[in-house]
Amino acid sequence: MTTKNQPESTCPAEGLLKTLSGKWKPQIFRFAVDGPVRFNALLRDIEGANKQSLATALKELETEGILHKTIISEKPLHIEYHLSAKGLSLVPIFHQLEGIIK
């Protein structure tokens, strides 16, 4: 079987769609656009989310460089996720996609 080399896409939205594909990632990104998010707040705000799938999605977004995790050492200890520089650069594309869908 032979495979064809596909040319790389120049569509900026394609990279965003690939990055945000997966369970809960678009919702997490949408909440993070508005400011820092915390795990339990996401768990409450995303209907149908469970701890394991939400933790996996957060870890993948962090690994992809979209989110940055900050440990707040106040009592009680908590973790906040906010958009990294790469994540912030995707916001205009995200807003364009929202405009097309609406």
MODELLER restraints for C-alpha pairs under 7 A, 6 or more apart:
rsr = mdl.restraints
at = mdl.atoms
rsr.add(forms.Gaussian(group=physical.xy_distance, feature=features.Distance(at['CA:13:A'], at['CA:93:A']), mean=6.18, stdev=0.5))
rsr.add(forms.Gaussian(group=physical.xy_distance, feature=features.Distance(at['CA:16:A'], at['CA:90:A']), mean=6.86, stdev=0.5))
rsr.add(forms.Gaussian(group=physical.xy_distance, feature=features.Distance(at['CA:20:A'], at['CA:26:A']), mean=5.46, stdev=0.5))
rsr.add(forms.Gaussian(group=physical.xy_distance, feature=features.Distance(at['CA:23:A'], at['CA:57:A']), mean=6.88, stdev=0.5))
rsr.add(forms.Gaussian(group=physical.xy_distance, feature=features.Distance(at['CA:24:A'], at['CA:54:A']), mean=6.69, stdev=0.5))
rsr.add(forms.Gaussian(group=physical.xy_distance, feature=features.Distance(at['CA:24:A'], at['CA:57:A']), mean=6.53, stdev=0.5))
rsr.add(forms.Gaussian(group=physical.xy_distance, feature=features.Distance(at['CA:25:A'], at['CA:57:A']), mean=5.89, stdev=0.5))
rsr.add(forms.Gaussian(group=physical.xy_distance, feature=features.Distance(at['CA:31:A'], at['CA:37:A']), mean=6.91, stdev=0.5))
rsr.add(forms.Gaussian(group=physical.xy_distance, feature=features.Distance(at['CA:32:A'], at['CA:82:A']), mean=5.81, stdev=0.5))
rsr.add(forms.Gaussian(group=physical.xy_distance, feature=features.Distance(at['CA:32:A'], at['CA:83:A']), mean=6.18, stdev=0.5))
rsr.add(forms.Gaussian(group=physical.xy_distance, feature=features.Distance(at['CA:33:A'], at['CA:83:A']), mean=6.99, stdev=0.5))
rsr.add(forms.Gaussian(group=physical.xy_distance, feature=features.Distance(at['CA:35:A'], at['CA:82:A']), mean=6.47, stdev=0.5))
rsr.add(forms.Gaussian(group=physical.xy_distance, feature=features.Distance(at['CA:36:A'], at['CA:80:A']), mean=5.94, stdev=0.5))
rsr.add(forms.Gaussian(group=physical.xy_distance, feature=features.Distance(at['CA:36:A'], at['CA:81:A']), mean=5.44, stdev=0.5))
rsr.add(forms.Gaussian(group=physical.xy_distance, feature=features.Distance(at['CA:36:A'], at['CA:82:A']), mean=4.52, stdev=0.5))
rsr.add(forms.Gaussian(group=physical.xy_distance, feature=features.Distance(at['CA:37:A'], at['CA:80:A']), mean=5.50, stdev=0.5))
rsr.add(forms.Gaussian(group=physical.xy_distance, feature=features.Distance(at['CA:37:A'], at['CA:81:A']), mean=5.22, stdev=0.5))
rsr.add(forms.Gaussian(group=physical.xy_distance, feature=features.Distance(at['CA:37:A'], at['CA:82:A']), mean=6.41, stdev=0.5))
rsr.add(forms.Gaussian(group=physical.xy_distance, feature=features.Distance(at['CA:38:A'], at['CA:79:A']), mean=6.30, stdev=0.5))
rsr.add(forms.Gaussian(group=physical.xy_distance, feature=features.Distance(at['CA:38:A'], at['CA:80:A']), mean=4.87, stdev=0.5))
rsr.add(forms.Gaussian(group=physical.xy_distance, feature=features.Distance(at['CA:38:A'], at['CA:81:A']), mean=6.28, stdev=0.5))
rsr.add(forms.Gaussian(group=physical.xy_distance, feature=features.Distance(at['CA:43:A'], at['CA:49:A']), mean=6.01, stdev=0.5))
rsr.add(forms.Gaussian(group=physical.xy_distance, feature=features.Distance(at['CA:43:A'], at['CA:50:A']), mean=6.76, stdev=0.5))
rsr.add(forms.Gaussian(group=physical.xy_distance, feature=features.Distance(at['CA:61:A'], at['CA:67:A']), mean=5.65, stdev=0.5))
rsr.add(forms.Gaussian(group=physical.xy_distance, feature=features.Distance(at['CA:62:A'], at['CA:68:A']), mean=5.89, stdev=0.5))
rsr.add(forms.Gaussian(group=physical.xy_distance, feature=features.Distance(at['CA:65:A'], at['CA:84:A']), mean=6.66, stdev=0.5))
rsr.add(forms.Gaussian(group=physical.xy_distance, feature=features.Distance(at['CA:65:A'], at['CA:86:A']), mean=6.42, stdev=0.5))
rsr.add(forms.Gaussian(group=physical.xy_distance, feature=features.Distance(at['CA:66:A'], at['CA:83:A']), mean=5.90, stdev=0.5))
rsr.add(forms.Gaussian(group=physical.xy_distance, feature=features.Distance(at['CA:66:A'], at['CA:84:A']), mean=5.50, stdev=0.5))
rsr.add(forms.Gaussian(group=physical.xy_distance, feature=features.Distance(at['CA:66:A'], at['CA:86:A']), mean=5.66, stdev=0.5))
rsr.add(forms.Gaussian(group=physical.xy_distance, feature=features.Distance(at['CA:66:A'], at['CA:87:A']), mean=4.24, stdev=0.5))
rsr.add(forms.Gaussian(group=physical.xy_distance, feature=features.Distance(at['CA:67:A'], at['CA:81:A']), mean=6.08, stdev=0.5))
rsr.add(forms.Gaussian(group=physical.xy_distance, feature=features.Distance(at['CA:67:A'], at['CA:82:A']), mean=5.45, stdev=0.5))
rsr.add(forms.Gaussian(group=physical.xy_distance, feature=features.Distance(at['CA:67:A'], at['CA:83:A']), mean=4.55, stdev=0.5))
rsr.add(forms.Gaussian(group=physical.xy_distance, feature=features.Distance(at['CA:67:A'], at['CA:84:A']), mean=5.15, stdev=0.5))
rsr.add(forms.Gaussian(group=physical.xy_distance, feature=features.Distance(at['CA:67:A'], at['CA:87:A']), mean=6.44, stdev=0.5))
rsr.add(forms.Gaussian(group=physical.xy_distance, feature=features.Distance(at['CA:68:A'], at['CA:81:A']), mean=5.55, stdev=0.5))
rsr.add(forms.Gaussian(group=physical.xy_distance, feature=features.Distance(at['CA:68:A'], at['CA:82:A']), mean=5.42, stdev=0.5))
rsr.add(forms.Gaussian(group=physical.xy_distance, feature=features.Distance(at['CA:68:A'], at['CA:83:A']), mean=6.01, stdev=0.5))
rsr.add(forms.Gaussian(group=physical.xy_distance, feature=features.Distance(at['CA:68:A'], at['CA:84:A']), mean=5.39, stdev=0.5))
rsr.add(forms.Gaussian(group=physical.xy_distance, feature=features.Distance(at['CA:69:A'], at['CA:79:A']), mean=6.78, stdev=0.5))
rsr.add(forms.Gaussian(group=physical.xy_distance, feature=features.Distance(at['CA:69:A'], at['CA:80:A']), mean=5.89, stdev=0.5))
rsr.add(forms.Gaussian(group=physical.xy_distance, feature=features.Distance(at['CA:69:A'], at['CA:81:A']), mean=4.64, stdev=0.5))
rsr.add(forms.Gaussian(group=physical.xy_distance, feature=features.Distance(at['CA:69:A'], at['CA:82:A']), mean=6.74, stdev=0.5))
rsr.add(forms.Gaussian(group=physical.xy_distance, feature=features.Distance(at['CA:70:A'], at['CA:79:A']), mean=5.65, stdev=0.5))
rsr.add(forms.Gaussian(group=physical.xy_distance, feature=features.Distance(at['CA:70:A'], at['CA:80:A']), mean=5.26, stdev=0.5))
rsr.add(forms.Gaussian(group=physical.xy_distance, feature=features.Distance(at['CA:70:A'], at['CA:81:A']), mean=6.22, stdev=0.5))
rsr.add(forms.Gaussian(group=physical.xy_distance, feature=features.Distance(at['CA:71:A'], at['CA:78:A']), mean=6.08, stdev=0.5))
rsr.add(forms.Gaussian(group=physical.xy_distance, feature=features.Distance(at['CA:71:A'], at['CA:79:A']), mean=4.53, stdev=0.5))
rsr.add(forms.Gaussian(group=physical.xy_distance, feature=features.Distance(at['CA:71:A'], at['CA:80:A']), mean=6.50, stdev=0.5))
rsr.add(forms.Gaussian(group=physical.xy_distance, feature=features.Distance(at['CA:72:A'], at['CA:78:A']), mean=5.35, stdev=0.5))
rsr.add(forms.Gaussian(group=physical.xy_distance, feature=features.Distance(at['CA:72:A'], at['CA:79:A']), mean=5.78, stdev=0.5))
